[in-house]
């Protein structure tokens, strides 16, 4: 389903999507409701939900089986030329005010990709903001994404991913009450929060800022011993606005064991990283 070019007040409900490419692909639109959608994709870059410049959306009671990200929310043009809107349709490069709840996810890549691709706007820092994902379950995650080396796993993996590239501002991102069934063989990261430097994925330029990200009541089951630790990183500039500022982990458990603050990998310009255990 392709929603684009100034669409408003869209309801997608009670449908099963057998996709050659993506499930729901929305551009430059507002007020989208997705309710009781079952989406199956097998193609390269086959996201379940792919939003660019979408403001106001509720996604609920749905199932996404995806070959790429289940949920992807950006502000840049798409890497697939046929999905671009003409420039006059981009009134505001902003994705915001999106809630996702009571959904089930299955992926060959990553579940959540919040931020990431952006526009390189150094004045507006076109934001992805005010996203809340809660009361959901992850059924399956990718086994070995993009190779077996430590570097590949560290760079590409992550069940919960919040990234800033190309001057993007990512803020007010909340995950709460989510169960993750750890797939046998997956040896990547549970959480990945990063403001990336030049030459990041898809040759994008450096990111800008990530602030106020919360992970609360996240439960992982059947976790192996060799998974990568949580990774939080930012570019190191003299301009300290370029940073990760404010990430909270509250009541995160791995087969009942709580997340240890000393297990986090934290690099670069970062501050206010907090682990709260009951």
C-alpha atoms as one frame of an Amber mdcrd trajectory, in Angstrom:
protein
   0.000   0.000   0.000   1.468   3.348  -1.086   0.240   6.518   0.645   1.876
   9.694  -0.644   1.701  13.290  -1.825  -0.463  15.157   0.660  -2.796  12.406
   1.828  -4.693  13.109   5.049  -6.981  11.100   7.353  -6.232   7.659   5.915
  -7.567   4.437   7.495  -6.070   1.075   6.502  -8.013  -1.689   8.220  -8.733
  -5.424   8.175  -6.477  -6.507   5.307  -3.802  -9.111   4.586  -0.907  -7.896
   2.436   1.223 -10.379   0.478   3.909  -7.971  -0.657   6.344  -8.031  -3.538
   8.070  -5.140  -1.789   6.921  -3.235   1.319   3.775  -3.450   3.383   2.769
   0.178   3.970   4.905   2.909   2.432   3.792   6.464   3.360   5.218   9.829
   2.302   4.352  13.448   3.172   1.015  12.593   4.752  -0.837  13.111   8.020
  -3.217  11.221  10.300  -2.809   7.603   9.209  -4.541   4.796  11.118  -3.436
   1.197  10.569  -5.627  -1.359  12.322  -5.642  -5.152  11.993  -3.218  -5.363
   9.071  -1.246  -8.549   8.398   1.765  -7.803   6.221   4.181 -10.341   4.688
   7.227  -9.209   2.673  10.169 -11.163   1.290  11.998  -8.691  -1.002  15.235
  -6.829  -0.294  14.360  -3.610   1.594  10.928  -5.083   2.285   9.961  -3.057
   5.370   6.649  -3.631   7.099   5.987   0.071   7.748   8.126   2.698   6.014
   7.282   6.297   6.941   8.938   9.458   5.597   7.544  12.834   6.679   4.468
  11.351   8.336   2.884  13.348  11.164   0.137  11.726  13.235  -0.319   7.968
  13.031  -1.635   5.081  15.112  -0.605   1.520  14.248  -2.384  -1.173  16.244
  -3.567  -4.782  16.378  -1.330  -5.785  13.461   1.251  -8.372  12.404   4.356
  -7.573  10.358   6.557 -10.299   8.881   9.336  -8.432   7.098  12.508  -9.140
   5.182  13.916  -5.803   6.382  12.871  -3.416   9.171   9.405  -4.007  10.579
   9.038  -0.333  11.542  11.149   2.331   9.788  10.562   6.053  10.431  12.721
   8.660   8.628  12.673  12.192   7.190  14.736  11.718   4.016  13.771  10.809
   0.491  13.629   7.092  -0.132  16.596   5.211  -1.541  14.111   3.714  -4.034
  13.617   6.369  -6.735  10.160   5.197  -7.785   8.852   5.989  -4.286   9.993
   9.614  -4.182   7.447  12.407  -4.039   8.078  15.509  -6.121   9.822  18.262
  -4.074   6.682  20.409  -3.891   5.001  17.723  -1.789   7.584  17.958   0.991
   6.025  20.801   2.945   7.721  19.733   6.175  10.530  17.221   6.553   9.328
  15.885   9.885   8.003  12.548  11.173   6.237  12.834  14.509   3.381  11.951
  16.838   3.267   8.241  16.030   2.035   5.483  18.368   2.404   1.755  17.781
   0.788  -0.748  20.123  -0.627  -4.262  20.411   1.373  -5.545  17.434   3.407
  -8.695  16.697   6.691  -8.508  14.755   8.809 -11.011  12.812  11.914  -9.942
  10.850  14.884 -11.066   8.780  16.706  -7.849   9.672  15.725  -5.439  12.468
  12.483  -4.743  14.264  12.615  -0.997  14.951  14.579   1.577  12.937  13.784
   5.025  14.319  15.699   7.909  12.727  18.579   7.000  10.472  18.112   8.526
   7.033  17.742  12.315   7.035  18.103  15.354   4.785  21.432  17.018   5.745
  19.557  20.177   6.786  21.947  21.870   9.232  19.471  24.604  10.196  16.251
  22.669  10.898  17.793  19.243  11.614  14.521  17.771  10.262  13.276  15.823
  13.300  11.890  12.398  14.009  10.136  12.928  17.325   7.382  11.892  19.699
   7.276   8.182  18.873   5.825   5.683  21.364   5.857   1.905  20.893   4.243
  -0.160  23.633   2.407  -3.391  24.506   4.011  -5.347  21.645   5.754  -8.684
  21.100   8.695  -9.698  18.926   8.291 -13.251  17.653  11.425 -13.714  15.541
  14.622 -11.761  14.846  17.309 -12.241  12.211  19.792 -15.008  12.823  23.073
 -13.630  11.441  22.727 -10.265   9.734  25.321  -9.210   7.168  28.016 -11.662
   8.077  29.604 -13.247  11.074  32.372 -10.775  11.978  32.239  -8.740  15.146
  32.414  -5.486  13.147  29.423  -6.425  10.994  27.382  -7.440  13.981  28.274
  -4.295  15.915  27.449  -1.988  13.005  24.289  -3.522  11.576  22.532  -5.437
  14.311  20.086  -4.190  16.910  16.561  -5.162  17.813  15.785  -1.656  19.087
  17.609   0.892  16.889  17.565   4.670  17.247  20.017   6.357  14.867  20.853
   9.852  13.666  22.534  10.408  10.306  22.747  13.367   7.891  22.092  16.079
  10.506  18.898  14.466  11.775  17.424  15.270  15.203  15.804  12.284  16.918
  14.028  12.889  20.220  11.286  11.748  22.561  11.327   8.075  21.587   9.640
   5.680  24.020   9.500   1.879  24.112   7.479   0.243  26.883   6.161  -3.211
  27.821   7.646  -5.241  24.987   8.450  -8.967  24.996  11.264 -10.239  22.765
  11.603 -13.928  21.965  15.290 -14.264  21.152  15.741 -16.368  18.014  18.243
 -19.209  18.255  21.440 -18.193  16.490  20.960 -14.425  16.755  24.142 -12.944
  18.178  23.595  -9.219  17.655  22.659  -6.398  20.024  19.449  -5.793  21.945
  19.746  -1.951  21.860  21.618   0.386  19.532  21.542   4.194  19.941  24.018
   6.135  17.804  24.741   9.527  16.240  26.861   8.372  13.327  29.844  10.015
  11.647  30.579  10.689   7.996  30.349   7.752   5.647  27.606   6.060   7.632
  25.247   3.590   5.968  24.254   4.502   2.413  27.085   7.100   2.348  25.169
   9.561   4.503  26.881  12.405   6.330  27.223  12.798  10.079  24.207  12.782
  12.315  23.276  15.534  14.740  21.569  14.650  17.994  19.529  12.036  19.836
  17.789  13.034  23.050  15.266  11.619  25.510  15.038   7.940  24.593  13.382
   5.555  27.049  13.314   1.754  27.178  11.041   0.492  29.947   9.775  -2.968
  30.923  11.507  -4.832  28.082  11.770  -8.602  28.536  14.098 -10.862  26.518
  13.667 -14.648  26.614  16.000 -17.494  25.532  19.030 -15.196  25.275  22.377
 -16.855  24.350  25.655 -16.154  26.101  27.406 -14.647  23.058  25.095 -11.749
  22.183  26.578  -8.273  21.797  26.056  -5.750  24.590  23.964  -2.613  24.283
  25.810   0.022  22.216  25.498   3.804  22.675  27.757   6.046  20.609  28.045
   9.558  19.205  30.452  11.389  16.947  33.065  13.394  18.839  32.947  17.060
  17.819  33.952  20.194  19.713  30.346  21.300  19.179  28.743  19.319  21.986
  25.245  19.732  20.515  26.232  16.756  18.387  25.615  14.065  20.940  23.426
  11.450  22.558  21.769  13.113  25.539  19.390  11.168  27.743  18.868   7.424
  27.361  17.080   5.538  30.136  16.859   1.777  30.581  14.279   0.822  33.212
  13.465  -2.741  34.226  15.214  -4.492  31.321  15.602  -8.238  31.838  17.385
 -11.068  30.021  15.826 -14.365  31.099  15.062 -12.674  34.392  18.505 -11.106
  34.890  18.517  -7.321  34.985  20.578  -5.150  32.637  23.862  -4.136  34.269
  25.032  -0.568  33.739  28.638  -1.742  33.462  27.728  -3.973  30.507  26.921
  -1.035  28.210  29.371   0.070  25.526  29.316   3.894  25.601  31.519   5.937
  23.262  31.885   9.542  22.090  29.779  12.561  23.061  27.192  10.994  25.348
  25.595  12.074  28.601  22.760  11.201  30.951  22.766   7.470  30.297  20.783
   5.818  33.109  19.996   2.232  34.101  17.175   1.755  36.624  16.544  -1.672
  38.085  13.686  -2.547  40.461
